[in-house]
Amino acid sequence: MWWWSDYYWPMPWVFCPLMAIIIIALCMGMMWFMMHRRHDSAPKKTIDMLNEAFARGEITETQYRNLKQILES
């Protein structure tokens, strides 16, 4: 360790607080970026999923109307 030898280098006392500030700033920047980014892959709304199922022919028209009425109420 450097303080046990005759060689004295005061840089670690300056370097540690500086690195702590840099690491904290990086973490805060990453948190801000993650909170404010746009979510392009947002989950689909249920009514959109129902419309797609009807368009693919997976459900009949009566099922579509019944489910749409339930969702809108």
PQR file of N, CA, C, O and H, with PARSE charges and radii, in Angstrom:
ATOM      1  N   MET A   1       0.839  -1.170   0.000 -0.4000 1.5000
ATOM      2  CA  MET A   1       0.000   0.000   0.000 -0.0000 2.0000
ATOM      3  C   MET A   1       0.890   1.240   0.000  0.5500 1.7000
ATOM      4  O   MET A   1       1.984   1.224   0.563 -0.5500 1.4000
ATOM      5  N   TRP A   2       0.428   2.286  -0.617 -0.4000 1.5000
ATOM      6  CA  TRP A   2       1.311   3.413  -0.876 -0.0000 2.0000
ATOM      7  C   TRP A   2       1.647   4.208   0.370  0.5500 1.7000
ATOM      8  O   TRP A   2       2.693   4.855   0.398 -0.5500 1.4000
ATOM      9  H   TRP A   2      -0.461   2.298  -1.074  0.4000 1.0000
ATOM     10  N   TRP A   3       0.803   4.194   1.415 -0.4000 1.5000
ATOM     11  CA  TRP A   3       1.126   5.007   2.595 -0.0000 2.0000
ATOM     12  C   TRP A   3       2.123   4.316   3.519  0.5500 1.7000
ATOM     13  O   TRP A   3       2.640   4.949   4.440 -0.5500 1.4000
ATOM     14  H   TRP A   3      -0.047   3.669   1.392  0.4000 1.0000
ATOM     15  N   TRP A   4       2.406   3.033   3.294 -0.4000 1.5000
ATOM     16  CA  TRP A   4       3.392   2.333   4.109 -0.0000 2.0000
ATOM     17  C   TRP A   4       4.813   2.501   3.591  0.5500 1.7000
ATOM     18  O   TRP A   4       5.779   2.262   4.316 -0.5500 1.4000
ATOM     19  H   TRP A   4       1.986   2.520   2.546  0.4000 1.0000
ATOM     20  N   SER A   5       4.933   2.905   2.362 -0.4000 1.5000
ATOM     21  CA  SER A   5       6.272   3.043   1.791 -0.0000 2.0000
ATOM     22  C   SER A   5       6.745   4.500   1.913  0.5500 1.7000
ATOM     23  O   SER A   5       6.017   5.370   2.391 -0.5500 1.4000
ATOM     24  H   SER A   5       4.148   3.099   1.773  0.4000 1.0000
ATOM     25  N   ASP A   6       7.965   4.732   1.474 -0.4000 1.5000
ATOM     26  CA  ASP A   6       8.518   6.080   1.494 -0.0000 2.0000
ATOM     27  C   ASP A   6       7.959   6.938   0.363  0.5500 1.7000
ATOM     28  O   ASP A   6       8.076   8.163   0.380 -0.5500 1.4000
ATOM     29  H   ASP A   6       8.557   4.025   1.085  0.4000 1.0000
ATOM     30  N   TYR A   7       7.368   6.294  -0.593 -0.4000 1.5000
ATOM     31  CA  TYR A   7       6.831   7.023  -1.736 -0.0000 2.0000
ATOM     32  C   TYR A   7       5.479   7.616  -1.350  0.5500 1.7000
ATOM     33  O   TYR A   7       4.585   6.896  -0.906 -0.5500 1.4000
ATOM     34  H   TYR A   7       7.273   5.298  -0.607  0.4000 1.0000
ATOM     35  N   TYR A   8       5.335   8.915  -1.519 -0.4000 1.5000
ATOM     36  CA  TYR A   8       4.092   9.592  -1.174 -0.0000 2.0000
ATOM     37  C   TYR A   8       3.455  10.139  -2.437  0.5500 1.7000
ATOM     38  O   TYR A   8       4.058  10.920  -3.173 -0.5500 1.4000
ATOM     39  H   TYR A   8       6.061   9.500  -1.880  0.4000 1.0000
ATOM     40  N   TRP A   9       2.237   9.719  -2.668 -0.4000 1.5000
ATOM     41  CA  TRP A   9       1.495  10.196  -3.826 -0.0000 2.0000
ATOM     42  C   TRP A   9       0.106  10.587  -3.350  0.5500 1.7000
ATOM     43  O   TRP A   9      -0.701   9.707  -3.053 -0.5500 1.4000
ATOM     44  H   TRP A   9       1.747   9.086  -2.070  0.4000 1.0000
ATOM     45  N   PRO A  10      -0.200  11.869  -3.268 -0.5600 1.5000
ATOM     46  CA  PRO A  10      -1.469  12.312  -2.676  0.2800 2.0000
ATOM     47  C   PRO A  10      -2.687  12.145  -3.585  0.5500 1.7000
ATOM     48  O   PRO A  10      -3.800  12.494  -3.192 -0.5500 1.4000
ATOM     49  N   MET A  11      -2.494  11.628  -4.768 -0.4000 1.5000
ATOM     50  CA  MET A  11      -3.601  11.525  -5.715 -0.0000 2.0000
ATOM     51  C   MET A  11      -4.789  10.706  -5.204  0.5500 1.7000
ATOM     52  O   MET A  11      -5.918  11.132  -5.446 -0.5500 1.4000
ATOM     53  H   MET A  11      -1.589  11.345  -5.087  0.4000 1.0000
ATOM     54  N   PRO A  12      -4.635   9.580  -4.524 -0.5600 1.5000
ATOM     55  CA  PRO A  12      -5.816   8.807  -4.104  0.2800 2.0000
ATOM     56  C   PRO A  12      -6.779   9.604  -3.231  0.5500 1.7000
ATOM     57  O   PRO A  12      -7.981   9.344  -3.279 -0.5500 1.4000
ATOM     58  N   TRP A  13      -6.312  10.548  -2.446 -0.4000 1.5000
ATOM     59  CA  TRP A  13      -7.217  11.327  -1.612 -0.0000 2.0000
ATOM     60  C   TRP A  13      -8.078  12.262  -2.450  0.5500 1.7000
ATOM     61  O   TRP A  13      -9.194  12.598  -2.054 -0.5500 1.4000
ATOM     62  H   TRP A  13      -5.336  10.759  -2.406  0.4000 1.0000
ATOM     63  N   VAL A  14      -7.576  12.678  -3.589 -0.4000 1.5000
ATOM     64  CA  VAL A  14      -8.346  13.509  -4.495 -0.0000 2.0000
ATOM     65  C   VAL A  14      -9.176  12.626  -5.427  0.5500 1.7000
ATOM     66  O   VAL A  14     -10.302  12.970  -5.786 -0.5500 1.4000
ATOM     67  H   VAL A  14      -6.669  12.405  -3.911  0.4000 1.0000
ATOM     68  N   PHE A  15      -8.615  11.506  -5.805 -0.4000 1.5000
ATOM     69  CA  PHE A  15      -9.224  10.618  -6.786 -0.0000 2.0000
ATOM     70  C   PHE A  15     -10.495   9.954  -6.256  0.5500 1.7000
ATOM     71  O   PHE A  15     -11.470   9.829  -6.997 -0.5500 1.4000
ATOM     72  H   PHE A  15      -7.700  11.227  -5.514  0.4000 1.0000
ATOM     73  N   CYS A  16     -10.509   9.532  -5.006 -0.4000 1.5000
ATOM     74  CA  CYS A  16     -11.668   8.825  -4.450 -0.0000 2.0000
ATOM     75  C   CYS A  16     -12.933   9.686  -4.416  0.5500 1.7000
ATOM     76  O   CYS A  16     -13.970   9.230  -4.900 -0.5500 1.4000
ATOM     77  H   CYS A  16      -9.717   9.634  -4.404  0.4000 1.0000
ATOM     78  N   PRO A  17     -12.904  10.896  -3.874 -0.5600 1.5000
ATOM     79  CA  PRO A  17     -14.128  11.710  -3.908  0.2800 2.0000
ATOM     80  C   PRO A  17     -14.542  12.080  -5.334  0.5500 1.7000
ATOM     81  O   PRO A  17     -15.730  12.160  -5.646 -0.5500 1.4000
ATOM     82  N   LEU A  18     -13.543  12.303  -6.194 -0.4000 1.5000
ATOM     83  CA  LEU A  18     -13.855  12.629  -7.580 -0.0000 2.0000
ATOM     84  C   LEU A  18     -14.538  11.456  -8.271  0.5500 1.7000
ATOM     85  O   LEU A  18     -15.519  11.644  -8.990 -0.5500 1.4000
ATOM     86  H   LEU A  18     -12.578  12.237  -5.941  0.4000 1.0000
ATOM     87  N   MET A  19     -14.029  10.259  -8.060 -0.4000 1.5000
ATOM     88  CA  MET A  19     -14.645   9.069  -8.650 -0.0000 2.0000
ATOM     89  C   MET A  19     -16.034   8.841  -8.073  0.5500 1.7000
ATOM     90  O   MET A  19     -16.937   8.427  -8.800 -0.5500 1.4000
ATOM     91  H   MET A  19     -13.231  10.106  -7.476  0.4000 1.0000
ATOM     92  N   ALA A  20     -16.223   9.096  -6.800 -0.4000 1.5000
ATOM     93  CA  ALA A  20     -17.541   8.928  -6.191 -0.0000 2.0000
ATOM     94  C   ALA A  20     -18.537   9.888  -6.823  0.5500 1.7000
ATOM     95  O   ALA A  20     -19.673   9.506  -7.103 -0.5500 1.4000
ATOM     96  H   ALA A  20     -15.489   9.432  -6.210  0.4000 1.0000
ATOM     97  N   ILE A  21     -18.127  11.121  -7.047 -0.4000 1.5000
ATOM     98  CA  ILE A  21     -19.010  12.102  -7.683 -0.0000 2.0000
ATOM     99  C   ILE A  21     -19.342  11.683  -9.108  0.5500 1.7000
ATOM    100  O   ILE A  21     -20.487  11.804  -9.543 -0.5500 1.4000
ATOM    101  H   ILE A  21     -17.204  11.431  -6.819  0.4000 1.0000
ATOM    102  N   ILE A  22     -18.340  11.190  -9.837 -0.4000 1.5000
ATOM    103  CA  ILE A  22     -18.566  10.759 -11.212 -0.0000 2.0000
ATOM    104  C   ILE A  22     -19.510   9.562 -11.262  0.5500 1.7000
ATOM    105  O   ILE A  22     -20.411   9.524 -12.100 -0.5500 1.4000
ATOM    106  H   ILE A  22     -17.409  11.093  -9.484  0.4000 1.0000
ATOM    107  N   ILE A  23     -19.318   8.589 -10.382 -0.4000 1.5000
ATOM    108  CA  ILE A  23     -20.173   7.400 -10.362 -0.0000 2.0000
ATOM    109  C   ILE A  23     -21.602   7.770  -9.976  0.5500 1.7000
ATOM    110  O   ILE A  23     -22.553   7.265 -10.572 -0.5500 1.4000
ATOM    111  H   ILE A  23     -18.586   8.620  -9.701  0.4000 1.0000
ATOM    112  N   ILE A  24     -21.761   8.640  -8.991 -0.4000 1.5000
ATOM    113  CA  ILE A  24     -23.103   9.079  -8.594 -0.0000 2.0000
ATOM    114  C   ILE A  24     -23.776   9.818  -9.746  0.5500 1.7000
ATOM    115  O   ILE A  24     -24.961   9.611 -10.005 -0.5500 1.4000
ATOM    116  H   ILE A  24     -20.988   9.050  -8.506  0.4000 1.0000
ATOM    117  N   ALA A  25     -23.035  10.673 -10.437 -0.4000 1.5000
ATOM    118  CA  ALA A  25     -23.603  11.409 -11.572 -0.0000 2.0000
ATOM    119  C   ALA A  25     -23.999  10.453 -12.694  0.5500 1.7000
ATOM    120  O   ALA A  25     -25.045  10.641 -13.316 -0.5500 1.4000
ATOM    121  H   ALA A  25     -22.071  10.841 -10.227  0.4000 1.0000
ATOM    122  N   LEU A  26     -23.191   9.438 -12.960 -0.4000 1.5000
ATOM    123  CA  LEU A  26     -23.541   8.457 -13.982 -0.0000 2.0000
ATOM    124  C   LEU A  26     -24.794   7.677 -13.605  0.5500 1.7000
ATOM    125  O   LEU A  26     -25.661   7.447 -14.448 -0.5500 1.4000
ATOM    126  H   LEU A  26     -22.342   9.286 -12.454  0.4000 1.0000
ATOM    127  N   CYS A  27     -24.892   7.272 -12.351 -0.4000 1.5000
ATOM    128  CA  CYS A  27     -26.076   6.534 -11.897 -0.0000 2.0000
ATOM    129  C   CYS A  27     -27.328   7.396 -11.989  0.5500 1.7000
ATOM    130  O   CYS A  27     -28.379   6.926 -12.426 -0.5500 1.4000
ATOM    131  H   CYS A  27     -24.188   7.459 -11.667  0.4000 1.0000
ATOM    132  N   MET A  28     -27.220   8.645 -11.580 -0.4000 1.5000
ATOM    133  CA  MET A  28     -28.373   9.536 -11.660 -0.0000 2.0000
ATOM    134  C   MET A  28     -28.769   9.791 -13.114  0.5500 1.7000
ATOM    135  O   MET A  28     -29.957   9.862 -13.431 -0.5500 1.4000
ATOM    136  H   MET A  28     -26.367   9.027 -11.224  0.4000 1.0000
ATOM    137  N   GLY A  29     -27.788   9.926 -13.986 -0.4000 1.5000
ATOM    138  CA  GLY A  29     -28.075  10.107 -15.408 -0.0000 2.0000
ATOM    139  C   GLY A  29     -28.757   8.896 -16.013  0.5500 1.7000
ATOM    140  O   GLY A  29     -29.683   9.039 -16.813 -0.5500 1.4000
ATOM    141  H   GLY A  29     -26.824   9.868 -13.728  0.4000 1.0000
ATOM    142  N   MET A  30     -28.312   7.712 -15.643 -0.4000 1.5000
ATOM    143  CA  MET A  30     -28.947   6.492 -16.141 -0.0000 2.0000
ATOM    144  C   MET A  30     -30.374   6.370 -15.626  0.5500 1.7000
ATOM    145  O   MET A  30     -31.264   5.966 -16.375 -0.5500 1.4000
ATOM    146  H   MET A  30     -27.560   7.596 -14.994  0.4000 1.0000
ATOM    147  N   MET A  31     -30.609   6.713 -14.359 -0.4000 1.5000
ATOM    148  CA  MET A  31     -31.964   6.650 -13.818 -0.0000 2.0000
ATOM    149  C   MET A  31     -32.875   7.652 -14.515  0.5500 1.7000
ATOM    150  O   MET A  31     -34.027   7.338 -14.813 -0.5500 1.4000
ATOM    151  H   MET A  31     -29.886   7.041 -13.751  0.4000 1.0000
ATOM    152  N   TRP A  32     -32.367   8.858 -14.778 -0.4000 1.5000
ATOM    153  CA  TRP A  32     -33.170   9.869 -15.464 -0.0000 2.0000
ATOM    154  C   TRP A  32     -33.514   9.396 -16.867  0.5500 1.7000
ATOM    155  O   TRP A  32     -34.650   9.543 -17.317 -0.5500 1.4000
ATOM    156  H   TRP A  32     -31.431   9.113 -14.535  0.4000 1.0000
ATOM    157  N   PHE A  33     -32.524   8.823 -17.563 -0.4000 1.5000
ATOM    158  CA  PHE A  33     -32.752   8.344 -18.921 -0.0000 2.0000
ATOM    159  C   PHE A  33     -33.785   7.227 -18.938  0.5500 1.7000
ATOM    160  O   PHE A  33     -34.650   7.200 -19.814 -0.5500 1.4000
ATOM    161  H   PHE A  33     -31.601   8.703 -17.197  0.4000 1.0000
ATOM    162  N   MET A  34     -33.710   6.315 -17.994 -0.4000 1.5000
ATOM    163  CA  MET A  34     -34.647   5.201 -17.952 -0.0000 2.0000
ATOM    164  C   MET A  34     -36.064   5.668 -17.622  0.5500 1.7000
ATOM    165  O   MET A  34     -37.033   5.074 -18.095 -0.5500 1.4000
ATOM    166  H   MET A  34     -33.008   6.336 -17.283  0.4000 1.0000
ATOM    167  N   MET A  35     -36.195   6.709 -16.827 -0.4000 1.5000
ATOM    168  CA  MET A  35     -37.516   7.206 -16.458 -0.0000 2.0000
ATOM    169  C   MET A  35     -38.142   8.039 -17.577  0.5500 1.7000
ATOM    170  O   MET A  35     -39.367   8.088 -17.685 -0.5500 1.4000
ATOM    171  H   MET A  35     -35.407   7.191 -16.443  0.4000 1.0000
ATOM    172  N   HIS A  36     -37.338   8.692 -18.407 -0.4000 1.5000
ATOM    173  CA  HIS A  36     -37.869   9.616 -19.399 -0.0000 2.0000
ATOM    174  C   HIS A  36     -37.809   9.100 -20.832  0.5500 1.7000
ATOM    175  O   HIS A  36     -38.134   9.845 -21.756 -0.5500 1.4000
ATOM    176  H   HIS A  36     -36.342   8.653 -18.319  0.4000 1.0000
ATOM    177  N   ARG A  37     -37.411   7.872 -21.042 -0.4000 1.5000
ATOM    178  CA  ARG A  37     -37.383   7.371 -22.412 -0.0000 2.0000
ATOM    179  C   ARG A  37     -38.791   7.000 -22.852  0.5500 1.7000
ATOM    180  O   ARG A  37     -39.669   6.728 -22.033 -0.5500 1.4000
ATOM    181  H   ARG A  37     -37.147   7.267 -20.291  0.4000 1.0000
ATOM    182  N   ARG A  38     -38.977   6.995 -24.131 -0.4000 1.5000
ATOM    183  CA  ARG A  38     -40.292   6.663 -24.679 -0.0000 2.0000
ATOM    184  C   ARG A  38     -40.424   5.147 -24.762  0.5500 1.7000
ATOM    185  O   ARG A  38     -39.468   4.437 -25.075 -0.5500 1.4000
ATOM    186  H   ARG A  38     -38.264   7.215 -24.796  0.4000 1.0000
ATOM    187  N   HIS A  39     -41.605   4.679 -24.482 -0.4000 1.5000
ATOM    188  CA  HIS A  39     -41.867   3.244 -24.540 -0.0000 2.0000
ATOM    189  C   HIS A  39     -42.598   2.958 -25.844  0.5500 1.7000
ATOM    190  O   HIS A  39     -43.823   3.057 -25.910 -0.5500 1.4000
ATOM    191  H   HIS A  39     -42.382   5.256 -24.228  0.4000 1.0000
ATOM    192  N   ASP A  40     -41.843   2.602 -26.884 -0.4000 1.5000
ATOM    193  CA  ASP A  40     -42.444   2.324 -28.179 -0.0000 2.0000
ATOM    194  C   ASP A  40     -43.186   0.996 -28.179  0.5500 1.7000
ATOM    195  O   ASP A  40     -44.130   0.818 -28.950 -0.5500 1.4000
ATOM    196  H   ASP A  40     -40.848   2.522 -26.830  0.4000 1.0000
ATOM    197  N   SER A  41     -42.785   0.082 -27.348 -0.4000 1.5000
ATOM    198  CA  SER A  41     -43.427  -1.224 -27.317 -0.0000 2.0000
ATOM    199  C   SER A  41     -44.461  -1.268 -26.195  0.5500 1.7000
ATOM    200  O   SER A  41     -44.456  -2.177 -25.364 -0.5500 1.4000
ATOM    201  H   SER A  41     -42.018   0.226 -26.723  0.4000 1.0000
ATOM    202  N   ALA A  42     -45.337  -0.286 -26.183 -0.4000 1.5000
ATOM    203  CA  ALA A  42     -46.379  -0.225 -25.158 -0.0000 2.0000
ATOM    204  C   ALA A  42     -47.367  -1.372 -25.368  0.5500 1.7000
ATOM    205  O   ALA A  42     -47.614  -1.767 -26.507 -0.5500 1.4000
ATOM    206  H   ALA A  42     -45.341   0.452 -26.857  0.4000 1.0000
ATOM    207  N   PRO A  43     -47.925  -1.902 -24.309 -0.5600 1.5000
ATOM    208  CA  PRO A  43     -48.883  -2.992 -24.467  0.2800 2.0000
ATOM    209  C   PRO A  43     -50.124  -2.531 -25.226  0.5500 1.7000
ATOM    210  O   PRO A  43     -50.568  -1.389 -25.103 -0.5500 1.4000
ATOM    211  N   LYS A  44     -50.661  -3.445 -26.005 -0.4000 1.5000
ATOM    212  CA  LYS A  44     -51.849  -3.106 -26.784 -0.0000 2.0000
ATOM    213  C   LYS A  44     -53.057  -2.999 -25.876  0.5500 1.7000
ATOM    214  O   LYS A  44     -53.145  -3.665 -24.845 -0.5500 1.4000
ATOM    215  H   LYS A  44     -50.300  -4.372 -26.105  0.4000 1.0000
ATOM    216  N   LYS A  45     -53.973  -2.159 -26.274 -0.4000 1.5000
ATOM    217  CA  LYS A  45     -55.220  -2.048 -25.542 -0.0000 2.0000
ATOM    218  C   LYS A  45     -56.068  -3.269 -25.855  0.5500 1.7000
ATOM    219  O   LYS A  45     -55.917  -3.886 -26.910 -0.5500 1.4000
ATOM    220  H   LYS A  45     -53.901  -1.617 -27.112  0.4000 1.0000
ATOM    221  N   THR A  46     -56.941  -3.609 -24.957 -0.4000 1.5000
ATOM    222  CA  THR A  46     -57.769  -4.790 -25.112 -0.0000 2.0000
ATOM    223  C   THR A  46     -58.680  -4.674 -26.324  0.5500 1.7000
ATOM    224  O   THR A  46     -58.902  -5.661 -27.025 -0.5500 1.4000
ATOM    225  H   THR A  46     -57.064  -3.108 -24.100  0.4000 1.0000
ATOM    226  N   ILE A  47     -59.206  -3.493 -26.579 -0.4000 1.5000
ATOM    227  CA  ILE A  47     -60.095  -3.309 -27.722 -0.0000 2.0000
ATOM    228  C   ILE A  47     -59.336  -3.508 -29.026  0.5500 1.7000
ATOM    229  O   ILE A  47     -59.900  -4.034 -29.986 -0.5500 1.4000
ATOM    230  H   ILE A  47     -59.026  -2.691 -26.010  0.4000 1.0000
ATOM    231  N   ASP A  48     -58.072  -3.101 -29.084 -0.4000 1.5000
ATOM    232  CA  ASP A  48     -57.262  -3.325 -30.279 -0.0000 2.0000
ATOM    233  C   ASP A  48     -57.023  -4.813 -30.503  0.5500 1.7000
ATOM    234  O   ASP A  48     -57.057  -5.288 -31.638 -0.5500 1.4000
ATOM    235  H   ASP A  48     -57.614  -2.674 -28.304  0.4000 1.0000
ATOM    236  N   MET A  49     -56.783  -5.541 -29.430 -0.4000 1.5000
ATOM    237  CA  MET A  49     -56.597  -6.986 -29.544 -0.0000 2.0000
ATOM    238  C   MET A  49     -57.880  -7.657 -30.028  0.5500 1.7000
ATOM    239  O   MET A  49     -57.837  -8.600 -30.818 -0.5500 1.4000
ATOM    240  H   MET A  49     -56.755  -5.155 -28.508  0.4000 1.0000
ATOM    241  N   LEU A  50     -59.016  -7.165 -29.550 -0.4000 1.5000
ATOM    242  CA  LEU A  50     -60.302  -7.701 -29.985 -0.0000 2.0000
ATOM    243  C   LEU A  50     -60.531  -7.430 -31.468  0.5500 1.7000
ATOM    244  O   LEU A  50     -60.992  -8.308 -32.197 -0.5500 1.4000
ATOM    245  H   LEU A  50     -59.051  -6.399 -28.908  0.4000 1.0000
ATOM    246  N   ASN A  51     -60.211  -6.217 -31.915 -0.4000 1.5000
ATOM    247  CA  ASN A  51     -60.350  -5.877 -33.334 -0.0000 2.0000
ATOM    248  C   ASN A  51     -59.471  -6.761 -34.215  0.5500 1.7000
ATOM    249  O   ASN A  51     -59.903  -7.211 -35.277 -0.5500 1.4000
ATOM    250  H   ASN A  51     -59.837  -5.503 -31.322  0.4000 1.0000
ATOM    251  N   GLU A  52     -58.248  -7.008 -33.777 -0.4000 1.5000
ATOM    252  CA  GLU A  52     -57.340  -7.849 -34.549 -0.0000 2.0000
ATOM    253  C   GLU A  52     -57.831  -9.295 -34.606  0.5500 1.7000
ATOM    254  O   GLU A  52     -57.729  -9.948 -35.645 -0.5500 1.4000
ATOM    255  H   GLU A  52     -57.897  -6.643 -32.915  0.4000 1.0000
ATOM    256  N   ALA A  53     -58.361  -9.793 -33.491 -0.4000 1.5000
ATOM    257  CA  ALA A  53     -58.887 -11.160 -33.472 -0.0000 2.0000
ATOM    258  C   ALA A  53     -60.074 -11.285 -34.423  0.5500 1.7000
ATOM    259  O   ALA A  53     -60.210 -12.295 -35.113 -0.5500 1.4000
ATOM    260  H   ALA A  53     -58.444  -9.263 -32.647  0.4000 1.0000
ATOM    261  N   PHE A  54     -60.921 -10.281 -34.463 -0.4000 1.5000
ATOM    262  CA  PHE A  54     -62.064 -10.294 -35.376 -0.0000 2.0000
ATOM    263  C   PHE A  54     -61.593 -10.206 -36.826  0.5500 1.7000
ATOM    264  O   PHE A  54     -62.139 -10.884 -37.697 -0.5500 1.4000
ATOM    265  H   PHE A  54     -60.810  -9.460 -33.902  0.4000 1.0000
ATOM    266  N   ALA A  55     -60.591  -9.380 -37.089 -0.4000 1.5000
ATOM    267  CA  ALA A  55     -60.076  -9.230 -38.447 -0.0000 2.0000
ATOM    268  C   ALA A  55     -59.422 -10.521 -38.938  0.5500 1.7000
ATOM    269  O   ALA A  55     -59.497 -10.828 -40.128 -0.5500 1.4000
ATOM    270  H   ALA A  55     -60.148  -8.828 -36.382  0.4000 1.0000
ATOM    271  N   ARG A  56     -58.792 -11.272 -38.059 -0.4000 1.5000
ATOM    272  CA  ARG A  56     -58.174 -12.545 -38.439 -0.0000 2.0000
ATOM    273  C   ARG A  56     -59.197 -13.667 -38.566  0.5500 1.7000
ATOM    274  O   ARG A  56     -58.873 -14.744 -39.067 -0.5500 1.4000
ATOM    275  H   ARG A  56     -58.731 -11.022 -37.092  0.4000 1.0000
ATOM    276  N   GLY A  57     -60.415 -13.429 -38.123 -0.4000 1.5000
ATOM    277  CA  GLY A  57     -61.452 -14.444 -38.210 -0.0000 2.0000
ATOM    278  C   GLY A  57     -61.430 -15.433 -37.062  0.5500 1.7000
ATOM    279  O   GLY A  57     -61.992 -16.522 -37.180 -0.5500 1.4000
ATOM    280  H   GLY A  57     -60.677 -12.554 -37.716  0.4000 1.0000
ATOM    281  N   GLU A  58     -60.801 -15.084 -35.966 -0.4000 1.5000
ATOM    282  CA  GLU A  58     -60.717 -15.984 -34.809 -0.0000 2.0000
ATOM    283  C   GLU A  58     -62.008 -15.995 -34.002  0.5500 1.7000
ATOM    284  O   GLU A  58     -62.287 -16.960 -33.290 -0.5500 1.4000
ATOM    285  H   GLU A  58     -60.344 -14.199 -35.870  0.4000 1.0000
ATOM    286  N   ILE A  59     -62.802 -14.924 -34.109 -0.4000 1.5000
ATOM    287  CA  ILE A  59     -64.076 -14.854 -33.397 -0.0000 2.0000
ATOM    288  C   ILE A  59     -65.164 -14.450 -34.382  0.5500 1.7000
ATOM    289  O   ILE A  59     -64.892 -13.822 -35.406 -0.5500 1.4000
ATOM    290  H   ILE A  59     -62.576 -14.140 -34.688  0.4000 1.0000
ATOM    291  N   THR A  60     -66.372 -14.812 -34.065 -0.4000 1.5000
ATOM    292  CA  THR A  60     -67.500 -14.462 -34.938 -0.0000 2.0000
ATOM    293  C   THR A  60     -67.959 -13.037 -34.642  0.5500 1.7000
ATOM    294  O   THR A  60     -67.508 -12.391 -33.696 -0.5500 1.4000
ATOM    295  H   THR A  60     -66.593 -15.322 -33.234  0.4000 1.0000
ATOM    296  N   GLU A  61     -68.886 -12.572 -35.502 -0.4000 1.5000
ATOM    297  CA  GLU A  61     -69.384 -11.208 -35.337 -0.0000 2.0000
ATOM    298  C   GLU A  61     -70.193 -11.053 -34.051  0.5500 1.7000
ATOM    299  O   GLU A  61     -70.105 -10.019 -33.389 -0.5500 1.4000
ATOM    300  H   GLU A  61     -69.253 -13.097 -36.270  0.4000 1.0000
ATOM    301  N   THR A  62     -70.970 -12.058 -33.694 -0.4000 1.5000
ATOM    302  CA  THR A  62     -71.750 -11.972 -32.448 -0.0000 2.0000
ATOM    303  C   THR A  62     -70.832 -11.976 -31.230  0.5500 1.7000
ATOM    304  O   THR A  62     -71.071 -11.244 -30.270 -0.5500 1.4000
ATOM    305  H   THR A  62     -71.042 -12.898 -34.232  0.4000 1.0000
ATOM    306  N   GLN A  63     -69.785 -12.794 -31.264 -0.4000 1.5000
ATOM    307  CA  GLN A  63     -68.813 -12.781 -30.164 -0.0000 2.0000
ATOM    308  C   GLN A  63     -68.129 -11.419 -30.080  0.5500 1.7000
ATOM    309  O   GLN A  63     -67.914 -10.876 -28.996 -0.5500 1.4000
ATOM    310  H   GLN A  63     -69.590 -13.388 -32.044  0.4000 1.0000
ATOM    311  N   TYR A  64     -67.790 -10.878 -31.266 -0.4000 1.5000
ATOM    312  CA  TYR A  64     -67.133  -9.569 -31.307 -0.0000 2.0000
ATOM    313  C   TYR A  64     -68.018  -8.491 -30.691  0.5500 1.7000
ATOM    314  O   TYR A  64     -67.553  -7.688 -29.883 -0.5500 1.4000
ATOM    315  H   TYR A  64     -67.965 -11.319 -32.147  0.4000 1.0000
ATOM    316  N   ARG A  65     -69.291  -8.476 -31.074 -0.4000 1.5000
ATOM    317  CA  ARG A  65     -70.203  -7.452 -30.551 -0.0000 2.0000
ATOM    318  C   ARG A  65     -70.413  -7.613 -29.041  0.5500 1.7000
ATOM    319  O   ARG A  65     -70.440  -6.622 -28.311 -0.5500 1.4000
ATOM    320  H   ARG A  65     -69.669  -9.129 -31.731  0.4000 1.0000
ATOM    321  N   ASN A  66     -70.559  -8.848 -28.577 -0.4000 1.5000
ATOM    322  CA  ASN A  66     -70.744  -9.089 -27.139 -0.0000 2.0000
ATOM    323  C   ASN A  66     -69.520  -8.659 -26.338  0.5500 1.7000
ATOM    324  O   ASN A  66     -69.643  -7.988 -25.313 -0.5500 1.4000
ATOM    325  H   ASN A  66     -70.537  -9.652 -29.170  0.4000 1.0000
ATOM    326  N   LEU A  67     -68.342  -9.050 -26.812 -0.4000 1.5000
ATOM    327  CA  LEU A  67     -67.118  -8.685 -26.099 -0.0000 2.0000
ATOM    328  C   LEU A  67     -66.872  -7.174 -26.140  0.5500 1.7000
ATOM    329  O   LEU A  67     -66.420  -6.587 -25.156 -0.5500 1.4000
ATOM    330  H   LEU A  67     -68.242  -9.596 -27.645  0.4000 1.0000
ATOM    331  N   LYS A  68     -67.168  -6.556 -27.271 -0.4000 1.5000
ATOM    332  CA  LYS A  68     -66.985  -5.101 -27.370 -0.0000 2.0000
ATOM    333  C   LYS A  68     -67.930  -4.372 -26.442  0.5500 1.7000
ATOM    334  O   LYS A  68     -67.552  -3.370 -25.834 -0.5500 1.4000
ATOM    335  H   LYS A  68     -67.535  -7.032 -28.070  0.4000 1.0000
ATOM    336  N   GLN A  69     -69.154  -4.859 -26.322 -0.4000 1.5000
ATOM    337  CA  GLN A  69     -70.119  -4.238 -25.411 -0.0000 2.0000
ATOM    338  C   GLN A  69     -69.654  -4.380 -23.965  0.5500 1.7000
ATOM    339  O   GLN A  69     -69.803  -3.452 -23.170 -0.5500 1.4000
ATOM    340  H   GLN A  69     -69.461  -5.673 -26.815  0.4000 1.0000
ATOM    341  N   ILE A  70     -69.092  -5.542 -23.620 -0.4000 1.5000
ATOM    342  CA  ILE A  70     -68.590  -5.755 -22.259 -0.0000 2.0000
ATOM    343  C   ILE A  70     -67.421  -4.809 -21.979  0.5500 1.7000
ATOM    344  O   ILE A  70     -67.342  -4.217 -20.903 -0.5500 1.4000
ATOM    345  H   ILE A  70     -68.972  -6.296 -24.265  0.4000 1.0000
ATOM    346  N   LEU A  71     -66.517  -4.671 -22.946 -0.4000 1.5000
ATOM    347  CA  LEU A  71     -65.342  -3.826 -22.736 -0.0000 2.0000
ATOM    348  C   LEU A  71     -65.690  -2.344 -22.650  0.5500 1.7000
ATOM    349  O   LEU A  71     -65.051  -1.602 -21.905 -0.5500 1.4000
ATOM    350  H   LEU A  71     -66.580  -5.152 -23.820  0.4000 1.0000
ATOM    351  N   GLU A  72     -66.678  -1.914 -23.392 -0.4000 1.5000
ATOM    352  CA  GLU A  72     -67.038  -0.501 -23.390 -0.0000 2.0000
ATOM    353  C   GLU A  72     -67.880  -0.102 -22.174  0.5500 1.7000
ATOM    354  O   GLU A  72     -68.011   1.085 -21.875 -0.5500 1.4000
ATOM    355  H   GLU A  72     -67.197  -2.517 -23.998  0.4000 1.0000
ATOM    356  N   SER A  73     -68.443  -1.073 -21.482 -0.4000 1.5000
ATOM    357  CA  SER A  73     -69.270  -0.737 -20.318 -0.0000 2.0000
ATOM    358  C   SER A  73     -68.448  -0.620 -19.052  0.5500 1.7000
ATOM    359  O   SER A  73     -68.995  -0.343 -17.985 -0.5500 1.4000
ATOM    360  H   SER A  73     -68.337  -2.038 -21.724  0.4000 1.0000
TER
END
